[in-house]
Amino acid sequence: MNILIIGPSWVGDMVMAQTLFTCLRQRYPDCAIDVLAPAWSRPILERMPEVRAAIDFPLGHGVLDLTLRHTIARSLKGRYDQAILLPNSLKSALVPFLAGIPRRTGWRGEMRYGLLNDLRILDKTKYPLMIERFMALAFAPDTDLPKPYPRPHLQVSPASRKAALARFTLKLDRPVLALCPGAEFGEAKRWPARHYARVAEGKLAEGWQVWLFGSKNDHPVGEEIRGLLSPERRVQSCNLAGETSLAEAIDLLSCADAVVSNDSGLMHVAAALQRPLVAVYGSTSPGFTPPLAEQVEIVRLGLECSPCFERTCRFGHYNCLQELQPEAVAAALERLLPQPLEVR
């Protein structure tokens, strides 16, 4: 059985989609799973053993381009028994329909009647978690999902990890604290740089080193954090935000002894790498897309106005993040790491 997955458009969602792939392989042990998704997602998919192939989808979010969609559909014609769509948009349903894939499965959304012939109606109370909504598409409607739920687990090869370390001249002679201070969603997900710096300063004083991760847009906040460190500690920090590829970021994150992250795609990557993780929540809630790993501490204030799920604070104060003190995150790190890690 050959299955085509129409993948999501966000890093965290793609990581969580591995739960669906795992369910499919459990249900159909001999199935082959290919994922049609943006090219940036290839490094994630290549680290998922359940996926046979990543197929690059060249259109950006919101772009229709029917001619190109027809071309892609022709290249897929006759190759798949089923397509499973994770996005709920009408546009995401066009390629499987045009390719004539016999069974096209997905949740109802954006008037996709006719484009999907295995159309599901979502009961959000039955499936409150995003992974449940992904996993349910592997089974017949109304099937009780098997427990325990699978967790994402990215596999990193020693060779690619070694190459990434060499490229950035990084050494593992000290424990590594990875900081992920960015969030593409917006300012209401970003814990302040000064708080990150306080946590980093504490670990640097214990003999750790600090690596900062993120996109090119996150490089300035990485520099801000480093600028707040004392000069003697700063030399043991490295701002990798915007410098690495996603593949390198994944491989280097796998070296971390602990991670502190906003609610972001890299938070889900760190969880899937099974790194001890402190996840900082402000405007969002772990009730929908929590980090899926054993060694996780979630830190949030739970103010009356949160979660609001807004990109910017409607009141302008961002108290859900501003008032979340670094001592709370430092304490969470200590709970995750009860035995002090020694300099190697």
BAKOL-408380 format. One record per residue (C-alpha): residue in one letter; x, y, z. Coordinates in steps of 0.5 Angstrom, whole numbers, plus 500, padded with zeros to 3 digits. Layout:
AXYZ ...
This chain:
M500500500 N503507498 I501513502 L502520500 I501525506 I500532504 G504535510 P503541514 S507548513 W510549520 V516546523 G513544530 D507541526 M511537521 V515534527 M508532531 A506529524 Q511523526 T505521530 L501519524 F506516520 T508511526 C500509527 L500508519 R506503520 Q503500526 R497499522 Y500497515 P507495517 D509494509 C506501507 A510506504 I510513506 D512519502 V510526504 L509532499 A511538503 P515545503 A523544501 W525546508 S522540511 R526535508 P531535514 I526533519 L523528514 E530525513 R530524520 M524520521 P525512519 E517512517 V518516511 R520513505 A521520501 A520527502 I517530495 D519538495 F512542494 P515549491 L509553492 G509558498 H503558503 G497561500 V499561492 L494557488 D498557481 L493551478 T498550472 L504548477 R499544481 H497540475 T504538473 I505536480 A499532480 R501528473 S508526476 L504523482 K499519478 G498512479 R503512484 Y499512491 D493508494 Q491513499 A493521500 I492524507 L491531508 L494535514 P492542512 N485544512 S485548506 L482547499 K488548496 S492542499 A486538496 L487540489 V494535488 P491529490 F484530487 L488532480 A492526481 G486521481 I489518488 P483513489 R482515497 R483522499 T482523507 G482529511 W478533516 R472538513 G475545512 E474550506 M469547502 R473541500 Y467537498 G468533492 L476534493 L476529499 N472522498 D474520505 L471526509 R472527516 I468531521 L472534527 D470533534 K474538538 T472535544 K474528543 Y481530539 P483536543 L491535542 M493536535 I497529535 E490526536 R487530530 F493527526 M493520528 A485519527 L486520520 A490513520 F484509522 A477509521 P472514523 D470514531 T476509532 D479509539 L486511538 P491506541 K495508547 P500510549 Y500515544 P507515540 R512520541 P516524535 H523521535 L528524530 Q534520529 V541524528 S547520525 P553521528 A557523522 S552529521 R553531528 K560531527 A560535521 A556540524 L560541530 A566541525 R563547521 F562551527 T568549531 L564547537 K567542542 L563538547 D568539553 R563543557 P555541558 V551545553 L545549554 A541550548 L537557548 C531558543 P529565544 G525566537 A518564535 E515565528 F508566531 G509573534 E512577540 A507574545 K511567544 R517571546 W520570553 P524577554 A532577552 R534579559 H530573562 Y534568558 A541572559 R540571567 V538563566 A544563561 E549567566 G547562572 K549556567 L555559565 A558560572 E557553573 G562551567 W557550562 Q557553555 V551556551 W549555544 L543560541 F539557536 G533560531 S532563524 K536569521 N530573524 D532571531 H540573530 P539580533 V535577540 G541572540 E546578540 E542581545 I542576550 R550575549 G551582550 L547582557 L552576559 S558578563 P564579559 E568573562 R562569561 R560571554 V566567551 Q563561552 S557563548 C555562541 N550565537 L548560531 A541563530 G541564522 E548561521 T546554521 S541550516 L535547519 A539540518 E545543522 A540546527 I537539529 D544535529 L547541534 L541541538 S542533539 C548535543 A545539548 D545537555 A539541556 V534546552 V530552554 S525554549 N519558547 D513555544 S516554537 G518549532 L525548535 M521546542 H518540538 V525539535 A528539542 A523534545 A523529539 L531529540 Q529527547 R533533550 P531535557 L527541556 V524547559 A518550555 V516557556 Y509559555 G506566554 S500567550 T499560548 S497553551 P500546552 G493544552 F493543544 T501542542 P505540548 P512538547 L512530547 A517528551 E519525558 Q524530560 V520536560 E518542564 I513547562 V513554565 R507559565 L504564569 G497562567 L494569568 E487571567 C488574560 S492568558 P492564553 C489569548 F493566542 E494573540 R501574536 T501581540 C498583547 R492586546 F494590553 G501592550 H504589557 Y506582555 N505580563 C505573561 L512573559 Q515579562 E513577569 L515570568 Q522570572 P528567570 E528563577 A522559575 V526557569 A532556573 A529552578 A525547572 L532546569 E535544576 R529539577 L530536570 L538535572 P538533579 Q545531578 P550537577 L553536570 E561536570 V565540565 R568534561 
